[in-house]
Amino acid sequence: MNSTVIINSIRFVLLILAQVAIFSKINFLGYVNPYPYILFILLYPVNSNKNGLLLASFLLGITMDMFNNSGGVHAASCLTLAYLRPSFFKFSFGLSYEYQTVKINERLTPERFSFLLISVLTHHIIFFLLEIFRFSFFWDILLRTILSTIFTLILCILLIYMFKPTKN
């Protein structure tokens, strides 16, 4: 079996366990909920199978829905993020993405930060729109999205650099 498959499988399981055991319990002021499990989608190798990413993203989302009893909002937002991910790469990295030389878990650059920000923001907008599902709560959706995006983004950056592979 390929080492990339093993690393991604371990990452998949560990992020689900961390989300369910730790991060799903955090609900600061009723508005801030971190969702770092989307790191699996963000760190999925650029040159890997796109259909595999869509399937894995759906499984990630539906697993989170089962644990959180949330009726498919995680699956829908994860699947949308996985589908839009190549567009976000092209927007953030340009030619580096075309030549598939992008690695997210290296030094934080403006390109990497913009990719993470756009991805997390998109996931959260879709997630909270589907979760609340009323435009009369527009300001509530916006507040939850912004605060959770900030917290998730900080947490994702910390997790990326805490578990960054060392170079030999």
PyMOL commands that set and color helices and strands:
alter all, ss='L'
color gray80, all
select helices_A, chain A and resi 3-21+23-25+36-43+50-68+73-93+95-98+110-132+135-162
alter helices_A, ss='H'
color red, helices_A
deselect
rebuild
show_as cartoon
